[in-house]
Amino acid sequence: MSELRNVSSNPHIRDRITTSRIMLTVVAALLVPACFGIYNFGFRALVLILISVASCVLTEAVYEILMKKPLTVGDFSAVVTGLLLALNLPVSVPFWIPVVGGVFAILVVKLLFGGLGQNFVNPALAARCFLLISFTSIMTNFDCDAYTGATPLASLKAGEGVDVMRMILGRTAGTIGETSVIAVAAGACILILAGVIDLRVPGSYLISFSVFVLLFAALSGRSVGGSYLSAQLAGGGLMLGAFFMATDYVTRPVTKKGQYVYGLFLGFMTAVFRVFGASAEGVSYAILLGNLLVPLMEKFTMPRAFGKGGERS
């Protein structure tokens, strides 16, 4: 009996880093822009964040209990989805908005497709786009006690001047988690130093976006320069999307070449949406479209197996 060996499915070499540990690291990183959002917009932002997280966690728990499946809320992926969804909401939205978004993200996008690792698009972004389409006037109203008027990107698209330094610091209108580049960058540093993400996707995303937005803006006859590019990089959810959503393990390519292609595609599409689209933003739609094309990117960037494809002698 001592000579018997157990046979199990792959992978046979496992890392000590678990899904829950990775997700907790992401939660810690997201808390940096979340805390700034609470400081920037007040107590209402905290309430929206808590409602969003609770909606996602409860939806996952209730579904798995009713379907008699193992509870997976302990992997903290639902908490990450709830945080990301909340950070993509204006602080002025009614409290039922994160509830609807949380249920859609977890139930429709994640659980009905098999749970964590089976969703074909980012759940938080899919929920945000669902809310944008269904409740456009609510999701595009950024007026609150702290700020009134258009967002910096909307002003920039209208040809008006913007204060780039205020955008970097985060003292502008916008969603709860996207306003401060410094806060998002600090959170991203946590992920990079912890080894959760690398710079292949966000780096290629931001570089290609910079190139394409200047090119497209010049072709459309707009006055472009360093201040224009700085405002585009600092405005909207570009930094949040590049470091926290485009890098999602499930919906990004697994191949290294595919990740560069993915980042290049995201930069191209975001520039197209921002320069030529009716909306001033375009990060969410670019990433979702990129998610759908990931299987195609992986098909053409998959490394050739050793011994395959060579010439026969």
Phi, psi and omega per residue, in radians:
M1 nan -0.522 -3.090
S2 -1.185 -0.356 -3.107
E3 -1.514 -0.095 -3.120
L4 -1.233 2.543 3.121
R5 -2.137 2.425 3.088
N6 -1.445 2.370 3.105
V7 -1.860 2.193 -3.138
S8 -2.329 2.844 3.131
S9 -1.280 2.797 3.107
N10 -1.245 2.795 0.075
P11 -1.410 2.575 -3.120
H12 -1.667 -0.343 3.063
I13 -1.862 2.072 -3.046
R14 -2.033 2.616 3.106
D15 -1.693 2.661 3.116
R16 -1.275 -0.277 3.117
I17 -1.309 2.103 -3.107
T18 -1.713 2.907 3.093
T19 -1.048 -0.737 -3.114
S20 -1.126 -0.632 3.120
R21 -1.184 -0.709 3.098
I22 -1.097 -0.784 -3.115
M23 -1.149 -0.643 3.095
L24 -1.140 -0.625 3.073
T25 -1.133 -0.723 3.100
V26 -1.120 -0.702 3.096
V27 -1.049 -0.809 3.129
A28 -1.043 -0.712 3.127
A29 -1.178 -0.692 -3.133
L30 -1.219 -0.415 3.134
L31 -1.144 -0.404 3.128
V32 -1.155 -1.010 3.062
P33 -1.142 -0.491 3.111
A34 -1.147 -0.781 3.128
C35 -1.134 -0.661 3.083
F36 -1.159 -0.668 3.100
G37 -1.066 -0.675 3.099
I38 -1.168 -0.735 3.088
Y39 -1.112 -0.691 -3.053
N40 -1.298 -0.712 -3.011
F41 -1.907 -0.211 3.067
G42 1.729 -2.986 -3.026
F43 -1.065 -0.555 -3.120
R44 -1.061 -0.609 3.103
A45 -1.096 -0.727 3.102
L46 -1.065 -0.764 -3.133
V47 -1.086 -0.763 3.128
L48 -1.100 -0.693 3.116
I49 -1.115 -0.787 -3.137
L50 -1.129 -0.714 3.117
I51 -1.116 -0.752 -3.123
S52 -1.105 -0.822 3.131
V53 -1.110 -0.785 -3.136
A54 -1.099 -0.684 3.139
S55 -1.109 -0.751 -3.136
C56 -1.163 -0.805 -3.114
V57 -1.147 -0.777 -3.121
L58 -1.166 -0.672 3.116
T59 -1.068 -0.783 3.134
E60 -1.143 -0.748 -3.115
A61 -1.164 -0.806 -3.112
V62 -1.116 -0.761 3.139
Y63 -1.063 -0.800 -3.084
E64 -1.221 -0.562 3.061
I65 -1.185 -0.807 -3.136
L66 -1.136 -0.644 -3.141
M67 -1.510 0.003 3.134
K68 0.999 0.797 3.093
K69 -1.873 2.785 3.104
P70 -1.089 2.439 3.117
L71 -1.246 2.293 -3.112
T72 -2.064 0.168 -3.113
V73 -1.126 -0.314 3.130
G74 -1.239 -0.195 3.093
D75 -1.468 -0.087 3.048
F76 1.159 0.186 3.104
S77 -1.194 -0.586 3.097
A78 -1.183 -0.593 3.088
V79 -1.137 -0.735 3.106
V80 -1.084 -0.771 3.113
T81 -1.067 -0.760 3.130
G82 -1.108 -0.718 3.102
L83 -1.127 -0.808 -3.136
L84 -1.096 -0.725 3.114
L85 -1.083 -0.801 -3.125
A86 -1.092 -0.700 -3.122
L87 -1.206 -0.260 3.102
N88 -1.736 0.214 -3.137
L89 -1.884 2.493 2.951
P90 -1.160 2.600 -3.085
V91 -1.245 -0.249 -3.090
S92 -1.493 -0.077 -3.054
V93 -1.192 2.624 3.052
P94 -1.102 2.771 -3.068
F95 -1.190 -0.305 3.130
W96 -1.402 -0.264 -3.128
I97 -1.100 -0.874 3.103
P98 -1.127 -0.421 3.084
V99 -1.194 -0.859 3.112
V100 -1.075 -0.783 3.140
G101 -1.124 -0.717 3.135
G102 -1.122 -0.747 3.114
V103 -1.108 -0.761 3.137
F104 -1.114 -0.779 -3.097
A105 -1.088 -0.832 -3.043
I106 -1.409 -0.834 -3.044
L107 -1.315 -0.949 -3.015
V108 -1.346 -0.838 -3.015
V109 -1.459 -0.611 -3.031
K110 -1.759 -1.087 -2.958
L111 -1.238 -0.696 -3.115
L112 -1.203 -0.234 3.075
F113 -1.800 0.141 3.031
G114 2.036 -0.074 3.112
G115 1.684 -2.921 -3.085
L116 -0.994 2.254 -3.132
G117 1.661 -0.200 -3.125
Q118 -1.902 -0.251 -3.137
N119 -1.209 2.392 -3.046
F120 -1.611 -0.200 3.031
V121 -2.355 2.873 3.119
N122 -1.172 2.114 -3.061
P123 -1.055 -0.747 -3.113
A124 -1.128 -0.744 3.134
L125 -1.207 -0.680 3.092
A126 -1.076 -0.703 3.112
A127 -1.158 -0.697 3.125
R128 -1.097 -0.777 3.133
C129 -1.156 -0.646 3.055
F130 -1.047 -0.767 3.122
L131 -1.185 -0.661 3.116
L132 -1.094 -0.718 -3.137
I133 -1.275 -0.694 -3.058
S134 -1.410 -0.611 -3.066
F135 -2.314 1.098 -3.006
T136 -1.038 -0.832 -3.078
S137 -1.123 -0.611 3.125
I138 -1.260 -0.750 -3.056
M139 -1.340 -0.226 3.131
T140 -1.941 0.238 3.088
N141 -1.715 1.878 -3.085
F142 -1.833 0.174 3.097
D143 -1.265 2.359 3.107
C144 -2.671 -3.062 -3.126
D145 -1.111 -0.570 -3.070
A146 -1.444 -0.614 -3.047
Y147 -2.446 2.597 3.016
T148 -2.359 2.758 3.124
G149 1.703 -3.052 -3.063
A150 -1.287 2.753 3.037
T151 -1.267 2.822 3.134
P152 -0.997 -0.673 -3.139
L153 -1.166 -0.652 3.092
A154 -1.140 -0.708 3.094
S155 -1.133 -0.717 3.134
L156 -1.120 -0.704 3.140
K157 -1.163 -0.523 3.108
A158 -1.422 0.015 3.121
G159 1.522 0.179 -3.129
E160 -1.576 2.788 3.104
G161 -1.390 2.657 3.116
V162 -2.319 2.738 3.108
D163 -1.664 1.776 -3.056
V164 -1.122 -0.651 -3.125
M165 -1.110 -0.682 3.080
R166 -1.140 -0.589 3.092
M167 -1.173 -0.713 3.133
I168 -1.148 -0.728 3.138
L169 -1.288 -0.465 3.121
G170 1.724 0.217 -3.129
R171 -1.566 0.997 -3.122
T172 -2.463 2.957 3.042
A173 -1.316 2.717 -3.141
G174 2.742 -2.956 3.073
T175 -1.309 2.970 -3.009
I176 -1.028 -0.693 -3.001
G177 -1.888 -0.002 -3.013
E178 -1.730 -0.179 -2.907
T179 -1.284 -0.674 -3.038
S180 -1.716 1.975 3.068
V181 -1.127 -0.650 -3.122
I182 -1.096 -0.772 -3.128
A183 -1.158 -0.745 3.123
V184 -1.137 -0.728 3.131
A185 -1.127 -0.651 3.098
A186 -1.111 -0.757 3.083
G187 -1.113 -0.689 3.125
A188 -1.117 -0.635 3.109
C189 -1.069 -0.632 3.096
I190 -1.071 -0.780 -3.137
L191 -1.143 -0.717 -3.114
I192 -1.190 -0.813 -3.127
L193 -1.151 -0.551 3.112
A194 -1.399 -0.111 3.132
G195 1.359 0.241 -3.141
V196 -1.291 -0.681 3.092
I197 -2.264 2.863 2.974
D198 -2.164 -3.032 -3.023
L199 -1.674 0.109 -3.106
R200 -1.077 -0.914 -3.114
V201 -1.289 -0.972 -3.119
P202 -1.118 -0.630 3.135
G203 -1.132 -0.862 3.119
S204 -1.160 -0.556 3.091
Y205 -1.099 -0.928 -3.053
L206 -1.207 -0.662 3.131
I207 -1.173 -0.827 -3.139
S208 -1.155 -0.630 3.083
F209 -1.078 -0.765 -3.134
S210 -1.051 -0.770 -3.129
V211 -1.147 -0.847 -3.052
F212 -1.244 -0.633 -3.106
V213 -1.192 -0.649 3.074
L214 -1.187 -0.717 3.134
L215 -1.123 -0.867 -3.098
F216 -1.175 -0.659 3.124
A217 -1.130 -0.703 3.113
A218 -1.159 -0.697 3.132
L219 -1.154 -0.516 3.138
S220 -1.501 0.077 3.065
G221 1.468 0.280 -3.139
R222 -1.529 2.677 3.074
S223 -1.418 2.050 -3.082
V224 -2.076 2.787 -3.141
G225 -3.136 -2.945 -3.120
G226 -1.087 -0.687 -3.131
S227 -1.196 -0.629 3.116
Y228 -1.127 -0.822 3.139
L229 -1.142 -0.718 3.119
S230 -1.055 -0.728 3.130
A231 -1.159 -0.666 3.119
Q232 -1.158 -0.691 3.140
L233 -1.234 -0.644 -3.076
A234 -1.490 -0.302 -3.039
G235 -1.588 2.710 3.068
G236 1.163 -2.754 -3.071
G237 -1.707 0.432 -3.074
L238 -1.066 -0.909 -3.108
M239 -1.146 -0.735 3.114
L240 -1.092 -0.751 3.139
G241 -1.197 -0.708 -3.076
A242 -1.143 -0.721 -3.032
F243 -1.673 -0.445 -3.021
F244 -1.977 -0.379 -3.083
M245 -2.026 -0.674 3.085
A246 -1.201 -0.389 -3.109
T247 -1.580 0.108 3.135
D248 -0.956 2.181 -3.070
Y249 -0.995 -0.678 -3.009
V250 -1.280 -0.682 -2.969
T251 -1.856 0.102 3.050
R252 -1.796 2.834 3.081
P253 -1.137 2.644 3.106
V254 -1.597 -0.386 -3.141
T255 -1.422 2.595 -3.118
K256 -1.167 -0.776 3.091
K257 -1.108 -0.663 3.110
G258 -1.090 -0.614 3.122
Q259 -1.174 -0.652 3.076
Y260 -1.174 -0.739 3.096
V261 -1.092 -0.728 3.119
Y262 -1.042 -0.853 3.116
G263 -1.089 -0.705 3.102
L264 -1.084 -0.764 3.134
F265 -1.111 -0.746 -3.138
L266 -1.105 -0.739 3.102
G267 -1.085 -0.745 3.127
F268 -1.080 -0.862 -3.075
M269 -1.205 -0.662 3.107
T270 -1.090 -0.728 3.099
A271 -1.109 -0.728 3.114
V272 -1.065 -0.836 -3.113
F273 -1.106 -0.725 -3.070
R274 -1.275 -0.688 -3.063
V275 -1.439 -0.747 -3.026
F276 -1.836 -0.276 -3.088
G277 -1.362 2.888 3.132
A278 -1.269 -0.529 3.129
S279 -1.572 2.691 3.115
A280 -1.361 -0.318 -3.088
E281 -1.870 2.922 3.125
G282 -2.915 0.061 -3.064
V283 -1.109 -0.821 -3.072
S284 -1.047 -0.844 -3.105
Y285 -1.186 -0.628 3.116
A286 -1.110 -0.785 -3.115
I287 -1.183 -0.721 3.112
L288 -1.091 -0.739 3.094
L289 -1.130 -0.686 3.076
G290 -1.098 -0.698 3.083
N291 -0.989 -0.729 -3.113
L292 -1.183 -0.465 -3.100
L293 -1.670 0.015 -3.121
V294 -1.018 -0.770 3.113
P295 -1.006 -0.659 3.118
L296 -1.187 -0.717 3.105
M297 -1.096 -0.710 -3.138
E298 -1.201 -0.578 -3.136
K299 -1.060 -0.696 -3.064
F300 -1.647 -0.086 -3.138
T301 -2.072 0.096 3.139
M302 -1.185 2.229 3.136
P303 -1.042 2.493 3.124
R304 -1.273 2.323 -3.138
A305 -1.138 2.540 -3.127
F306 -1.050 2.251 3.117
G307 1.570 -0.060 -3.119
K308 -1.810 2.462 2.996
G309 1.497 -0.005 -3.137
G310 -1.385 2.868 3.119
E311 -1.295 2.445 3.098
R312 -1.470 2.388 3.134
S313 -1.448 nan nan
